[in-house]
């Protein structure tokens, strides 16, 4: 570091930590010159920086003095070094669940639309408030949902948000006098929001084809949060029979609702996609939530929900709603991406790519079916792999670590889970690297 910057940082640290008190006089430039064996120019530049930032003040013909400062937290170098050591390491082989394949993302098209949106025709976006989200985006989402998921909704029923968490915040406020239940294990955002608001909720154990409807009926609760299309983390898909039974339960009483998080609904393999619960709803009891995280990319930070019409007015009457947190130009870019047909083409392309990946993975795992059991592979970008050859969880994790392999235990999401199971995400792994990833995974769990 340049000497004057090093001196500046040292003096600032002493002032912040309280080594100097308010109105204490700092050493003169001549004193520091002799003591540190540095030039007066170096000292003068360091003092000037402290002066500019308000840490010290000067008195003509007297010198420099410490300014009055509020008490500041002291972050010492040893603490910073300790924090840096906790940063998660990069792995050579990683089966992440929260990432997508960016190798085939149409960046050129997205850049072109971005430039278009920031041109003159869209200057009006800078001066208007779109609390529910940009009109054109909500209009395009309504068309997309009807064509792809059978969801029937007008644009005014659609609310844009930055995440499932934010939309769940709205739902909890809309249904503040209701009692809740969620799946166990559950998708983290729902649980986090309920606990944040100190709302009591009941957990219902998950079966291989969704929740047990009898448990729902016996719960004496009136709102349930579910992820029927591809549950996270188990990967289970709720059958059409259970979907219709759940709707029937909701219709039995006036104040019952189903919050449907249509997680991973865009990607289903080997079988025909099941309709969204909302598309089967004839009495407006389903609140539909989804995001663009998997269809486009996670850091887009854009989600949306479809409210039953009778709840739309309640939403508008909610007090102290935060302004829409999704950048308005980003909303316009996605609206153009949808309107132009690029979104549909991208989805179709990615379905084929992800299907090829999961097909290859299943082919590689088949010879080990007596040691490894697969579930939840029919949709989405993750599945559950259970080790049945006698190896313990600790043993598997140690073997994975020595092979520079990252895998997430199911126990991370479900503390009561007793099997040696892992949630395996494959979306972000380039096809060219899939073979080596599978070699290491199989070797770690079976070798």
C-alpha positions in Angstrom: 0.0 0.0 0.0 1.2 3.6 -0.7 2.8 4.9 2.5 0.4 7.8 3.0 -2.6 5.5 2.7 -1.0 3.1 5.2 -0.5 5.9 7.7 -4.1 7.2 7.0 -5.6 3.8 7.7 -3.5 3.4 10.9 -4.5 6.8 12.3 -8.2 6.3 11.4 -8.3 2.9 13.1 -6.8 4.4 16.3 -9.4 7.2 16.2 -12.3 4.9 15.7 -11.2 2.4 18.3 -10.9 5.2 20.9 -7.1 5.4 21.3 -7.6 9.1 20.6 -10.3 11.0 22.3 -12.3 14.0 21.1 -10.1 17.2 20.8 -6.9 15.2 21.3 -4.0 16.8 19.4 -2.3 14.6 16.8 1.5 14.6 16.5 2.9 17.3 14.4 4.3 16.5 10.9 7.8 17.1 12.2 7.3 14.7 15.1 5.9 12.0 12.8 8.7 12.6 10.3 11.3 11.8 12.9 9.4 8.9 14.5 8.3 7.1 11.3 11.2 8.1 9.1 8.8 9.2 6.3 8.5 12.5 4.4 6.3 15.4 5.6 4.6 15.2 2.2 3.5 11.6 3.1 2.2 12.8 6.5 0.4 15.8 5.0 -1.5 13.7 2.5 -2.6 11.3 5.2 -3.8 14.2 7.3 -5.6 15.7 4.4 -7.6 12.5 3.9 -8.5 12.4 7.6 -9.5 16.0 7.3 -11.7 15.5 4.2 -13.5 12.6 5.9 -14.2 14.5 9.1 -12.1 12.4 11.4 -9.9 15.5 12.4 -10.1 19.2 12.2 -7.3 21.8 12.0 -6.6 25.0 14.1 -4.5 27.6 12.3 -0.9 27.7 13.6 -1.8 25.0 16.2 -2.1 21.7 14.4 -4.7 18.9 13.9 -7.2 17.6 16.5 -9.6 14.7 16.7 -13.2 15.4 15.8 -16.2 14.4 17.9 -17.4 11.1 16.6 -20.3 8.8 17.4 -19.2 5.4 18.9 -18.4 3.1 16.0 -18.1 -0.7 16.0 -14.5 -1.7 15.9 -13.6 -4.3 13.3 -10.1 -5.4 13.8 -7.9 -7.0 11.2 -7.8 -10.3 13.0 -11.7 -10.4 12.9 -11.7 -9.7 9.1 -9.2 -12.5 8.5 -11.3 -14.9 10.6 -14.4 -13.9 8.6 -12.6 -14.5 5.3 -11.7 -18.0 6.4 -15.4 -18.9 6.7 -16.1 -18.1 3.1 -17.3 -21.2 1.4 -14.8 -22.9 -0.8 -15.2 -23.6 -4.5 -15.6 -27.2 -5.4 -14.4 -28.9 -8.6 -17.6 -30.9 -8.7 -20.9 -29.5 -7.4 -24.5 -30.5 -7.7 -26.1 -27.2 -6.8 -29.9 -26.9 -6.6 -30.3 -23.1 -6.9 -28.6 -22.6 -10.3 -29.6 -23.0 -13.9 -27.8 -23.7 -17.2 -26.5 -20.4 -18.5 -24.4 -21.9 -21.3 -27.5 -21.8 -23.5 -29.1 -18.6 -22.3 -29.8 -16.1 -25.2 -27.6 -13.3 -23.8 -27.4 -11.5 -27.2 -31.2 -11.3 -27.4 -31.4 -10.1 -23.8 -28.8 -7.4 -24.4 -30.6 -6.3 -27.5 -33.9 -6.0 -25.7 -32.1 -4.2 -22.8 -30.7 -1.5 -25.2 -34.2 -1.2 -26.7 -35.8 -0.6 -23.4 -33.3 2.1 -22.4 -33.9 4.0 -25.6 -36.3 7.0 -25.9 -39.6 5.2 -26.5 -39.5 3.9 -22.9 -38.7 7.2 -21.1 -42.1 7.2 -19.5 -41.1 4.3 -17.3 -38.9 6.7 -15.2 -41.8 8.8 -14.0 -44.6 6.3 -13.3 -45.4 4.1 -10.3 -46.3 0.5 -10.9 -47.2 -0.8 -7.5 -48.6 -4.1 -8.8 -46.1 -4.4 -11.6 -45.8 -3.1 -15.1 -49.1 -3.5 -17.0 -47.5 -5.0 -20.1 -45.6 -7.6 -18.1 -48.7 -8.6 -16.2 -50.6 -8.9 -19.5 -47.9 -11.1 -21.0 -47.7 -13.3 -17.9 -51.5 -13.8 -18.0 -51.2 -15.1 -21.6 -48.3 -17.3 -20.8 -49.9 -18.9 -17.8 -53.1 -19.6 -19.7 -51.2 -21.2 -22.6 -48.7 -23.2 -20.6 -50.4 -24.0 -17.3 -54.1 -23.5 -18.0 -54.2 -20.7 -15.4 -57.1 -18.4 -16.0 -56.4 -14.9 -14.9 -56.7 -11.3 -16.1 -53.8 -8.9 -15.8 -55.3 -7.1 -12.8 -55.2 -10.3 -10.7 -51.4 -10.6 -11.2 -49.0 -9.0 -8.7 -45.2 -8.7 -9.5 -42.7 -9.1 -6.7 -39.0 -9.7 -6.2 -39.4 -13.2 -4.6 -41.7 -15.8 -3.2 -40.9 -14.4 0.2 -42.2 -10.9 -0.7 -45.4 -12.3 -2.2 -46.0 -14.5 0.8 -45.7 -11.4 2.9 -48.7 -10.0 1.1 -50.6 -13.3 1.3 -50.1 -13.5 5.1 -51.4 -9.9 5.5 -54.4 -10.7 3.3 -55.2 -13.8 5.3 -54.2 -12.5 8.7 -57.2 -14.0 10.5 -56.6 -17.5 9.0 -54.8 -20.5 10.3 -52.0 -22.1 8.3 -50.4 -25.4 7.5 -47.4 -26.3 5.4 -45.8 -29.5 4.1 -43.0 -31.2 6.0 -40.3 -30.8 4.8 -41.3 -27.5 3.4 -40.0 -25.0 0.9 -38.1 -22.5 3.1 -39.7 -19.2 2.1 -43.2 -20.1 3.4 -41.9 -21.2 6.8 -39.6 -18.2 7.1 -42.4 -15.7 6.5 -44.8 -17.4 8.9 -42.2 -17.5 11.6 -41.2 -13.9 10.9 -44.8 -12.8 11.6 -45.0 -15.2 14.6 -47.9 -17.0 13.0 -48.6 -20.5 14.4 -48.7 -23.2 11.7 -49.1 -26.9 11.5 -46.7 -29.2 9.5 -48.1 -32.1 7.5 -45.8 -35.0 6.6 -45.3 -35.6 2.9 -46.1 -38.8 1.1 -44.5 -39.9 -2.2 -47.5 -38.4 -4.2 -48.1 -35.3 -2.0 -49.7 -34.6 1.3 -52.1 -36.9 3.0 -55.6 -35.4 2.4 -56.9 -37.0 5.6 -54.3 -35.0 7.6 -55.5 -31.8 5.9 -59.1 -32.6 6.8 -58.2 -33.4 10.4 -56.1 -30.3 10.9 -58.9 -27.9 11.6 -56.9 -25.2 9.7 -58.1 -23.2 6.8 -55.0 -22.3 4.6 -52.4 -24.7 3.2 -49.2 -23.9 1.4 -48.1 -26.6 -1.1 -45.7 -27.1 -4.0 -47.6 -29.7 -6.0 -45.7 -29.5 -9.3 -42.2 -30.5 -8.0 -41.8 -30.3 -4.3 -38.6 -29.0 -2.8 -36.6 -30.8 -1.6 -38.2 -34.2 -2.1 -39.1 -33.8 -5.8 -42.5 -35.4 -5.3 -45.4 -34.5 -7.6 -48.9 -34.4 -6.3 -51.3 -36.7 -8.2 -54.3 -35.4 -10.0 -56.5 -37.3 -7.5 -55.0 -35.5 -4.6 -55.3 -32.2 -6.3 -59.0 -32.6 -6.9 -59.5 -33.9 -3.3 -57.6 -30.8 -2.0 -59.9 -28.5 -4.0 -62.9 -30.3 -2.7 -61.7 -29.7 0.9 -61.2 -26.0 0.2 -64.8 -25.7 -1.2 -66.3 -27.2 2.0 -65.9 -24.0 3.9 -66.0 -20.4 2.8 -62.7 -19.1 4.3 -60.4 -21.9 3.1 -57.5 -21.2 0.7 -54.8 -23.1 -1.1 -51.5 -21.3 -1.7 -50.0 -23.0 -4.8 -46.3 -22.5 -5.3 -45.9 -23.8 -8.9 -42.2 -24.5 -8.3 -40.3 -26.0 -11.3 -43.6 -26.3 -13.3 -41.8 -25.4 -16.6 -39.8 -28.6 -16.7 -41.4 -32.0 -16.6 -39.9 -35.1 -18.2 -41.1 -38.5 -19.3 -44.8 -37.8 -18.6 -47.4 -35.3 -19.6 -47.4 -32.2 -17.4 -50.2 -32.1 -14.8 -52.4 -29.0 -14.8 -51.8 -26.3 -12.2 -54.2 -26.5 -9.3 -55.4 -23.0 -10.1 -56.6 -24.2 -13.6 -58.9 -26.7 -11.8 -60.2 -24.2 -9.3 -63.9 -23.2 -10.0 -64.5 -21.3 -6.8 -61.5 -18.9 -6.6 -59.8 -20.6 -3.6 -56.3 -20.9 -5.1 -53.6 -18.3 -4.7 -51.0 -19.1 -7.4 -47.3 -18.1 -7.0 -44.4 -18.7 -9.4 -41.1 -17.1 -10.4 -38.8 -16.7 -13.4 -35.8 -18.0 -11.4 -35.6 -21.4 -13.1 -37.1 -20.4 -16.5 -34.6 -17.5 -16.9 -32.1 -17.1 -14.1 -32.2 -16.7 -10.3 -30.6 -13.3 -10.0 -33.4 -11.8 -12.1 -35.2 -11.6 -8.8 -38.7 -11.6 -10.3 -41.8 -13.5 -9.0 -45.5 -13.2 -9.6 -48.8 -14.3 -8.1 -52.4 -14.6 -9.2 -54.9 -13.6 -6.6 -58.6 -14.7 -6.7 -60.6 -11.7 -7.9 -62.3 -11.1 -4.5 -58.8 -10.7 -2.9 -57.6 -8.1 -5.4 -59.5 -5.3 -3.8 -58.3 -6.4 -0.4 -54.7 -6.2 -1.7 -55.3 -2.6 -3.0 -56.6 -1.7 0.5 -53.6 -3.0 2.3 -51.8 -0.2 4.2 -48.1 0.5 4.1 -47.3 -1.7 1.1 -43.8 -1.2 -0.1 -43.4 0.1 -3.6 -42.7 -2.5 -6.3 -39.1 -3.6 -5.7 -38.4 -5.1 -9.2 -36.7 -2.5 -11.4 -39.2 -1.2 -13.9 -36.8 -1.5 -16.8 -36.1 -5.1 -16.0 -39.9 -5.7 -16.0 -40.1 -4.2 -19.5 -37.3 -6.3 -20.8 -39.0 -9.5 -19.6 -42.3 -8.3 -21.0 -40.7 -7.9 -24.5 -38.9 -11.2 -24.1 -42.3 -12.9 -23.5 -44.2 -10.9 -26.2 -41.6 -11.6 -28.9 -41.8 -15.3 -28.5 -38.2 -15.6 -27.3 -39.3 -16.9 -23.9 -41.3 -19.8 -25.4 -38.4 -20.7 -27.7 -35.9 -20.5 -24.8 -38.1 -22.8 -22.6 -38.6 -25.4 -25.3 -34.8 -25.4 -25.9 -34.0 -25.8 -22.1 -36.6 -28.5 -21.7 -34.8 -30.6 -24.2 -31.4 -29.9 -22.7 -32.5 -30.7 -19.1 -34.3 -33.8 -20.3 -31.0 -35.0 -22.0 -29.1 -34.3 -18.8 -31.5 -36.2 -16.5 -31.8 -39.1 -19.0 -28.0 -39.4 -19.0 -27.9 -39.3 -15.2 -30.5 -42.0 -14.9 -28.6 -44.1 -17.3 -25.4 -43.8 -15.3 -27.2 -44.6 -12.0 -29.1 -47.7 -13.3 -26.2 -50.2 -12.8 -26.1 -49.1 -9.1 -29.8 -49.4 -8.4 -29.1 -51.9 -5.5 -27.0 -49.3 -3.8 -28.6 -46.0 -4.9 -32.3 -45.2 -5.0 -33.6 -42.3 -7.1 -36.8 -40.3 -6.5 -38.3 -37.0 -7.7 -36.5 -37.2 -11.1 -39.6 -36.7 -13.3 -39.6 -32.9 -13.1 -37.5 -29.8 -12.3 -33.7 -29.6 -12.0 -33.1 -31.7 -8.9 -33.8 -35.2 -7.5 -33.2 -37.1 -4.4 -30.5 -39.8 -4.3 -30.7 -42.3 -1.3 -27.7 -44.5 -0.4 -28.8 -48.0 0.5 -25.4 -49.8 0.6 -24.8 -49.3 4.3 -22.7 -46.3 4.1 -23.4 -43.6 6.8 -24.1 -40.0 6.1 -20.8 -38.9 7.7 -18.9 -41.5 5.6 -20.5 -40.3 2.4 -19.8 -36.6 3.2 -16.1 -37.4 4.1 -15.7 -39.3 0.8 -17.3 -36.5 -1.1 -15.0 -33.9 0.5 -11.8 -35.9 -0.4 -13.0 -35.9 -4.0 -13.7 -32.1 -4.0 -17.4 -32.9 -4.4 -20.2 -30.8 -3.0 -23.6 -32.5 -2.4 -26.4 -31.4 0.0 -27.8 -33.9 2.5 -31.6 -34.1 2.8 -31.1 -33.6 6.5 -30.2 -29.9 5.7 -33.9 -29.4 4.9 -35.5 -32.0 7.1 -33.8 -32.6 10.5 -36.0 -35.7 11.1 -34.9 -37.4 7.9 -33.3 -40.7 8.8 -32.2 -42.1 5.4 -28.8 -41.3 3.9 -30.2 -39.1 1.2 -28.9 -36.2 -0.9 -30.6 -33.5 -2.9 -28.9 -33.6 -6.3 -29.2 -30.5 -8.5 -28.0 -30.9 -12.1 -29.3 -27.8 -13.9 -26.1 -25.7 -14.0 -23.7 -28.5 -14.9 -22.6 -28.2 -18.6 -23.3 -31.4 -20.5 -19.6 -31.6 -21.4 -18.8 -31.9 -17.6 -21.7 -34.2 -16.7 -19.7 -37.4 -17.2 -16.9 -36.4 -14.9 -19.4 -35.2 -12.3 -21.2 -38.5 -12.4 -18.0 -40.4 -12.2 -17.1 -38.6 -8.9 -20.6 -38.8 -7.5 -20.9 -42.6 -8.0 -17.4 -43.2 -6.8 -18.0 -41.2 -3.6 -21.3 -43.0 -2.7 -20.5 -46.5 -3.9 -16.8 -47.1 -4.4 
